[in-house]
Amino acid sequence: MRRIPTLLTVMAMAALGTALPVSTAHAATPCDDAWNGGATPGDMYAYDGTNCTGFLGKYAGWDSNWGDGIGNYQAPASNKASSVLNKGTTLEVQFFNGTGSGWTGGYICLSRNEGFASNLADDTFTTGVTVNNAISSHRWVSFPTCDKWAK
């Protein structure tokens, strides 16, 4: 007779064990890895590929023309970015599809809180142009300057 209560207890515990979710670690993306381990605070990063792959450059300053051969972003970076990362410490990054210090053309911003945009293919500048492979310049701005944010 003692075996039945023991057997029922074991079966009940086993049933509870399968009913509770098992915690598993989620694999970090390359953007997560870059943000958490490799990105220098104060810098903005751009990548040729999605998910922060294919490093194009990093910069703590502004660059009004990624294709002019001056600054940290040079000819290979212009109109190549497919993902970006903002490790800024006080400002947001505003990306443009135009060049020049007049900061004209469409723009999109990446906040410090967001951290990164792993695939720019589904984002558009304020002009409606797709952001992917279309960034030509960037600058650091305060939060109220932006009203169009990367996803």
C-alpha positions as CSV (number, residue, x, y, z in Angstrom):
1,M,0.0,0.0,0.0
2,R,2.9,2.4,0.7
3,R,4.1,2.2,-2.9
4,I,1.0,3.9,-4.4
5,P,1.3,7.2,-2.4
6,T,5.0,7.3,-3.2
7,L,4.4,6.5,-6.8
8,L,1.7,9.2,-7.0
9,T,4.1,11.8,-5.3
10,V,6.9,11.0,-7.8
11,M,4.5,11.3,-10.7
12,A,3.1,14.6,-9.5
13,M,6.6,16.0,-9.0
14,A,7.5,14.9,-12.5
15,A,4.4,16.4,-14.0
16,L,5.2,19.7,-12.3
17,G,8.7,19.6,-13.6
18,T,7.5,19.4,-17.2
19,A,4.9,22.1,-16.7
20,L,7.3,24.7,-15.6
21,P,9.3,26.5,-18.3
22,V,13.0,25.6,-18.6
23,S,15.2,28.7,-18.7
24,T,17.7,28.8,-21.6
25,A,20.2,31.4,-22.5
26,H,19.6,33.3,-25.7
27,A,22.4,33.6,-28.1
28,A,23.7,37.2,-28.3
29,T,23.8,38.8,-31.7
30,P,26.9,40.4,-33.1
31,C,25.4,43.8,-32.3
32,D,24.9,42.8,-28.7
33,D,28.5,41.6,-28.6
34,A,29.8,44.8,-30.1
35,W,27.7,46.9,-27.7
36,N,28.6,44.9,-24.6
37,G,32.2,44.0,-25.3
38,G,33.9,45.9,-28.0
39,A,32.4,49.3,-28.6
40,T,34.3,52.2,-27.1
41,P,32.1,54.6,-25.1
42,G,31.7,57.9,-26.9
43,D,32.0,56.5,-30.4
44,M,29.5,55.8,-33.2
45,Y,30.1,52.7,-35.4
46,A,29.0,51.8,-38.9
47,Y,29.0,48.4,-40.5
48,D,28.7,47.2,-44.1
49,G,26.6,44.2,-43.2
50,T,23.6,43.7,-41.1
51,N,23.9,42.7,-37.4
52,C,27.0,44.8,-37.0
53,T,29.3,42.8,-39.3
54,G,31.8,44.2,-41.8
55,F,33.3,47.1,-39.8
56,L,33.3,50.4,-41.8
57,G,34.6,52.7,-39.0
58,K,34.0,54.4,-35.7
59,Y,34.2,58.0,-34.7
60,A,33.6,60.3,-31.7
61,G,33.2,63.4,-33.9
62,W,31.1,64.5,-36.8
63,D,31.8,63.7,-40.4
64,S,29.9,65.8,-43.0
65,N,31.0,63.7,-46.0
66,W,31.8,60.0,-45.6
67,G,33.2,59.9,-49.2
68,D,35.6,62.9,-49.2
69,G,38.7,61.1,-47.8
70,I,38.8,63.3,-44.7
71,G,38.0,62.1,-41.2
72,N,37.4,58.5,-39.9
73,Y,34.8,57.7,-42.5
74,Q,36.2,57.8,-46.0
75,A,35.2,56.7,-49.6
76,P,34.6,53.0,-48.8
77,A,32.1,54.0,-46.1
78,S,29.9,56.3,-48.0
79,N,26.5,54.8,-48.9
80,K,27.6,51.4,-47.5
81,A,26.2,51.2,-44.0
82,S,23.6,48.4,-43.3
83,S,23.8,48.6,-39.5
84,V,24.9,51.2,-37.0
85,L,25.7,51.5,-33.3
86,N,25.6,54.5,-31.0
87,K,27.8,54.1,-27.9
88,G,27.7,57.9,-27.3
89,T,27.8,59.1,-23.7
90,T,25.7,62.3,-24.0
91,L,24.3,62.7,-27.5
92,E,22.3,61.0,-30.2
93,V,23.6,60.3,-33.7
94,Q,21.8,61.9,-36.7
95,F,22.6,60.2,-40.0
96,F,22.0,62.0,-43.4
97,N,21.7,60.8,-47.0
98,G,23.2,64.1,-48.1
99,T,26.7,65.6,-47.5
100,G,28.0,69.0,-46.3
101,S,28.0,71.0,-43.1
102,G,24.5,72.5,-43.9
103,W,23.1,69.1,-42.8
104,T,20.5,69.0,-45.6
105,G,18.7,66.1,-47.1
106,G,16.8,63.4,-45.3
107,Y,17.9,62.2,-41.9
108,I,17.3,59.5,-39.3
109,C,18.5,59.3,-35.7
110,L,19.9,56.6,-33.4
111,S,19.5,57.2,-29.7
112,R,21.9,56.2,-27.0
113,N,19.1,54.2,-25.3
114,E,18.4,52.2,-28.5
115,G,22.1,51.4,-28.8
116,F,22.1,49.9,-32.3
117,A,20.1,49.3,-35.5
118,S,21.0,45.9,-36.7
119,N,19.3,46.1,-40.1
120,L,18.7,49.4,-41.8
121,A,16.7,47.9,-44.7
122,D,13.4,48.6,-43.0
123,D,14.2,52.2,-42.0
124,T,13.7,55.3,-44.1
125,F,15.1,58.9,-43.9
126,T,12.7,61.8,-43.4
127,T,12.6,62.1,-47.2
128,G,11.2,58.5,-47.6
129,V,14.5,57.2,-49.0
130,T,15.6,53.8,-47.6
131,V,18.5,54.2,-45.1
132,N,20.3,51.0,-46.0
133,N,23.4,51.7,-48.1
134,A,22.5,55.4,-48.2
135,I,24.2,57.1,-45.3
136,S,26.6,59.8,-46.4
137,S,27.2,61.8,-43.2
138,H,26.5,62.0,-39.5
139,R,26.6,64.4,-36.6
140,W,25.9,64.3,-32.8
141,V,22.8,66.1,-31.7
142,S,20.6,66.5,-28.6
143,F,17.5,64.4,-28.2
144,P,15.0,67.1,-29.1
145,T,16.7,67.7,-32.5
146,C,15.4,64.3,-33.8
147,D,11.9,63.3,-34.6
148,K,12.6,60.4,-36.9
149,W,14.2,57.4,-35.2
150,A,15.8,54.2,-36.5
151,K,13.9,51.0,-35.4
